[in-house]
């Protein structure tokens, strides 16, 4: 599949982003490097991570994913053919959190060091810091953009009102504007994005990259009963989808997968990639085989009828 414009950034990506939340956690360094190699070999070019990945794991303090990606970049000896996205602002510990200008300027240096690079293609505000005015992080990003340490800025986990306020502040104060949004959006998490955030993105010309595109693995069909939830580290988090609606969506994914010679996961990602306003879904993998399956989603073309069926089942 052809690459798509990434909003108004001037960058182009395959309509699939590789999520790095598993690197250094459920995928060790060797497995992570193989996954990254397979993704790029298959035409992928955008890799998403965050400084906080994977601070939630026992014995981890954050930065593990960035460190693994950095060792991969150093090993392959080439930086210019991949787009690296990372984030700042999610709490890592008592002193590393939020979006104050001083913290952003400190945190970016840590991310650059771990990634073994001198610039970050996309730098996200990982979550809104409602203790601050919307323009404080923008002033820090202005400096980073001028210094060449960051190419593009984006927002994640913002309400529509705060995102709109930030975009207005950028215009009013001649500050850099968020050009991308990373929302929680998939077949089972639709309402907030479609009714509140999408109109802001369309009006502002923002690219949209959706996280938890497979609902933490539920939309792969891996979890179909309570007994399945122990299959992986993320399984327990999908229990909320084991209801009539979730099972109805799985049934339609199964049916359309049969019609298209695809897997349920590929169909779920293809549905997202076809939604108005969406640039690409984000999905992670812990094996090369999973990467190849994810890449296959970019070759699945769903009919209008199939898209409508999934819309109805997930409504």
TAPE-V174462 format. One record per residue. PSI is psi as a letter, one per 20 degrees, with the letter a starting at -180 (* if undefined). BURIAL is b if it has 16 or more other ideal C-beta (glycine too) atoms within 10 Angstrom, else e. Layout:
# TAPE-V174462
PSI & BURIAL
PSI & BURIAL
This chain:
# TAPE-V174462
q & e
q & e
q & e
q & b
p & e
n & b
c & b
k & e
i & b
i & e
q & b
q & e
q & b
q & b
l & b
p & b
p & b
o & b
p & b
j & b
h & b
i & b
p & b
j & b
e & b
i & b
o & b
a & e
g & e
g & e
g & b
g & b
g & b
h & e
g & b
g & b
g & e
h & b
g & b
h & b
h & e
j & b
i & e
q & b
j & b
p & b
p & b
p & b
a & b
q & b
h & b
i & b
p & b
m & b
i & b
i & e
q & e
p & e
i & e
q & b
j & e
q & b
i & b
g & b
g & b
h & b
g & b
g & b
h & b
g & b
h & b
g & b
g & b
h & e
g & e
i & e
j & e
p & e
h & e
i & e
j & e
q & b
o & b
p & b
p & b
r & b
r & b
q & b
h & b
q & b
p & e
h & b
a & e
h & e
i & e
n & b
r & b
a & b
k & b
q & b
g & b
h & e
g & b
g & b
h & b
g & e
h & b
h & b
h & e
g & b
g & b
g & b
g & e
h & b
i & b
l & b
r & b
j & e
q & e
p & b
g & b
p & b
o & b
q & b
o & b
h & b
q & b
q & b
n & b
i & e
i & e
q & e
q & e
i & b
i & b
g & b
h & b
h & b
h & e
g & b
h & b
g & b
g & e
h & b
g & b
h & e
i & e
j & e
i & b
q & b
h & b
q & b
q & b
r & b
q & b
q & b
l & b
q & b
r & e
h & b
g & e
h & e
g & b
g & b
g & e
g & b
h & b
h & e
h & b
g & b
g & e
h & e
j & e
l & e
q & b
q & b
q & b
p & b
i & b
q & b
p & b
n & b
r & b
o & b
p & b
a & b
h & b
i & b
n & b
h & e
g & e
g & e
g & b
h & e
h & e
g & e
h & b
g & b
h & e
g & b
g & b
g & e
g & e
i & b
k & e
q & b
q & b
p & b
o & b
p & b
r & b
l & b
h & b
k & b
l & b
k & b
i & b
h & b
i & b
i & b
j & b
h & b
o & b
i & e
r & e
h & e
h & e
i & b
i & b
j & e
h & e
r & b
h & e
i & b
g & b
h & e
i & b
i & b
h & e
i & e
i & b
m & b
a & e
g & e
g & e
g & b
h & e
g & e
g & b
h & b
g & e
h & b
g & b
g & e
g & b
h & b
g & b
h & e
h & e
j & b
k & e
r & b
r & b
g & b
g & b
h & b
g & b
g & b
h & b
h & b
g & b
g & b
h & b
i & b
q & b
p & e
i & b
p & b
g & b
q & b
q & b
p & b
q & b
r & b
q & b
i & b
q & e
h & b
h & e
h & b
g & b
h & e
g & b
g & b
h & b
h & b
h & b
i & b
j & e
o & b
o & e
q & b
r & e
h & e
g & e
g & b
g & e
h & e
g & b
h & b
g & e
g & e
h & b
j & b
* & e
